[in-house]
Amino acid sequence: MKLKKAELKDFLDSKVELYNNPNFIDSDPIQIPHLFSKKEDIEIIGFLTATIAWGNRKSIITNAKRIVDYLDNSPYEFIMQHQDTDLEKLLPFVHRTFNGNDFIQFITSLKHIYNSHDGLESIFSNYAEKDSLQYAIHKFKALFFEIEHLERSKKHISDPLKNSAAKRINMFLRWMVRNDNHGVDFGIWKRLSPSQLSCPLDVHSGNVARKLGLLKRKQNDAKALMELDTNLRKLDINDPVKYDFALFGLGVFEGF
């Protein structure tokens, strides 16, 4: 499907309009951080939900709700005040290859991030580049695992500098940074701009982007992400990642 740039923009803008609204939340993992109102609770549960956001969306949502229960419905308080004995009860958790030991590691690492690095937002804003957060993701992973850690847990955070499209963490960053008053994304991280975001690239958005001529590269990797980002920025330099709603909606809901 080859559209001229103006036609493509009109087509995608209409799909953003269709999907970027509160109705989208009911079927999406973003519903989990929407259970909270405190900034730290939203970002922590958003991060943990995004971390397990692969596979069947129903099971992602079900297991993210289990995470909320495990953290006593107070993610930030649990992370900052837990005792070692509180962590043992997390061991039964499993979502695909993310298990209870990984869960414990992530809770421990998050506590370190808040105690030693002034929280999640600080790290990403401290290492952000003018028009990209991919280096910041790389630095975040390094700082997340700078404490004693399980080697196996490292695979659950992608590294763009190792050619990963880092879909899940780019999705999390979209949730935190974008604020367009449509009630889906939170926009609670004020030190970053939507213009710095990258599109969460997965099978659905990748396939749709290729059909629309926004992406030529076959693999969904960091190089493909850069190509897609470049093309989406031509459509909207200030908020390129709004088109995630269009690409995702066309792929998942319309079988485009």
N, C-alpha and C positions, 0 to 999 in steps of 0.2 A: 504494500500500500504506500504509494509515493505521493505525498502531498507537498505543495509549496510551503515555504516557511510560515507565511501568514495563515494559510489554511490549517497547517499542523498546529500552530499556536491556538487558533480558535477552537479546533477540535479538542485539544488537550485541556484548554481552559474550561470548556463546557463539562468535561469529565471530572475535573477538579471540583467544580461547582456541585456536581452530582454526588460525589463521594465524600468531600471534606465537610461533613456536618455530623451532629451528634448521633444520627442513626448508624453511622459507621462504627461507633464504639461498641454496640451490642455484640458484634461478631468478631471483635478484634482484641488482642491481648492488652491494648492500651486501656481497656476497661479496668484493669487491676490497679494501676496507680491512680485512676479516677476515684477509687474508694477512699482516698486520703486528701487532706487539705493542708497539712504541714509540709513545707518545702523539703525537709530532709526525708520524711516518710515517702513522699512522691518520688524523689530521685532514687532512693535506695530500692524501693519495691519496683520502680521502673527499670532500674539496672538489672535486678535479679530476674524479672520477668523477661526482659530482652535477652538475657543470657540463655534462657531455656527455650527461646522462641524459634525452635525448628521442629519440623514434623507437622502432625495434625493440629490444626488450630484449636479444636475442642480440647484436646489433651493438654496443650500448652496452657489454656485458660484454667482448666481443672487443676493442674499441678501448680500454677502460679497462686491460685487460691489456697492450696495446701501450704505453700511457702508463707503466705500471710498468717495462716493459723499457727504454723510452727513458730513464727516470730511474735506470737501473742497479740496480733493486730496492732503492734507498735514497733515497726521495723527499726527506727532510729534508737528508740529507748533500749530495745533488745540488744542491738549492736554495741551500744556504748556501755551497757550495764551488766551484760551477761557474765555469769561465772562459768568455769570449765564444765561444771556438772550440767549446766543448761544446754551445752552443745551436744551432749550425748544423745539427747532426744531427737536430734536432727538426723541421726544415722540411717533411719529407715527410708528417708526420702530418696526417690529416684525419678529422673526424667531422661529417658534414652540413656546416653552415656554419662550424664551428670548425676552423680550419686551423693549419698550422705556425707562422704568424706570431702567431696568437692564443695558441698554446701557449707560445711564447717570451715573449710579454707577460705571461702568467699566472705563469710561473716568475720573471720579473724582479720582478713586483709582489709575489709571495709572499715573496721575499727581503727586499723593503722592509718588508713587514708584520712579519716576524720581527726585522729589525734595528731598526726605528724605532718599532714599536707593541707589542713584547713578544708577538707571535704572534696567531693567529686568536682564541683564546678570550678574550684580553684585550679585543679590540675589542668583541666582542659583549656581554661582561659589563659593560664600561664604559658602553655606550650603551643597555643593556636598560632597558625600562620595567617597572613592577610586574607587568603581566599581558600583555606583548607584546614581541616582538623585531623588529617590523616597522620601527620607527625605527632600530634597531641595524643592520638590513640596509642601509637607506639610507645610514647613516654608513659602514658597511664599504665599500660601493661607492665612495663619495667618497674614502676613504683608499686604497683599492686602486689607484685611478687618479689619485692626487695627484702621482705621478711622471710623467715623460715617457712617453706611451703612444700606442698606435694607437687612433684614434677608433673603428675598426671593432670592436675587442675589447670595447668597453663594452656592446654589446648582449648579451654572454654572461653578464652579471650583472643580474638584474632589480631594479627599484626599486619597492617597495611604495608609496612616496609619489607615484609616477607611475601609480598604480592597477593595478600588476601583482600577481597572486596569488603571484608569486615561488615557484612550486612547487618548483623544484630546490633552492634554497637553504634553504627550509623543511624539505625532506626531509633535507638535510645536517645541519641543526640538530637534527632528531629523532634522527638517528644518534648525534650527539655527546653530547646532553643526557639522553635517556631511559635509565634503567637499572632494568629490572624483573626482572633475573636470569633472563630467558628466553633469553638468549644471542643475540639478534638485534641490538638497539641497544647501543651501547658504554657510554654514561654516563660518559665520561671527562672531561667538562667539569663540574666540581663547583661552579663559581661561578654557574651558572644552574639554574633549576628547570624540570621538565617542565610545570608550570602556565603557564609563559611561552610555550610553543611554539604554533605554528599548524599546522593540518593541511596537508600538501602537496596542493593542489587541482589536479586535472587532469581530463581528459575522463571517465575511469572513475569516480573518486571523486565528481566533480560530478554525474554522471548518477545514481549510486546514491543520493547524498544527496538529490537532488530526488525520487526515487521514494519515499524514506522520510519525506519531509516535513521534512528538516533544512535544506533550501535552496530558496528560491523564485526568487532572482535567476537570470536566464538565462545571463549571461556568467560565465565563470570569471575574475573579476578581484578586485582588493583588496576591493571592497565585498562581493562574494560570500564571500570568505574570512572577513571580519569576521562576516557572518551565520552561516556554518557554525561558526566558532569559538565564537560566543555560544551556539549550540545544543548543541555538544559539551561545553562547560563545564557546561551544565545536567545532563549525564549523568555527568560526572566532572570536578570542578573542579581536582583535583590532577594529573590525567594525561589531559587531553582528547584528546591526539593518539594515544593507543593505538588509537583508533577508525579511524585511517588503515589499520590492518591489516584491519579489518572491511570498510571501504568499498572498499579496493583489492581484497581477496580476492573479495568479492561481484561486483565488476565484471569483473576479469580472469579469475578461475578459475571463477566460477559463471555468468557472463553474465547477472547479475541484472537 
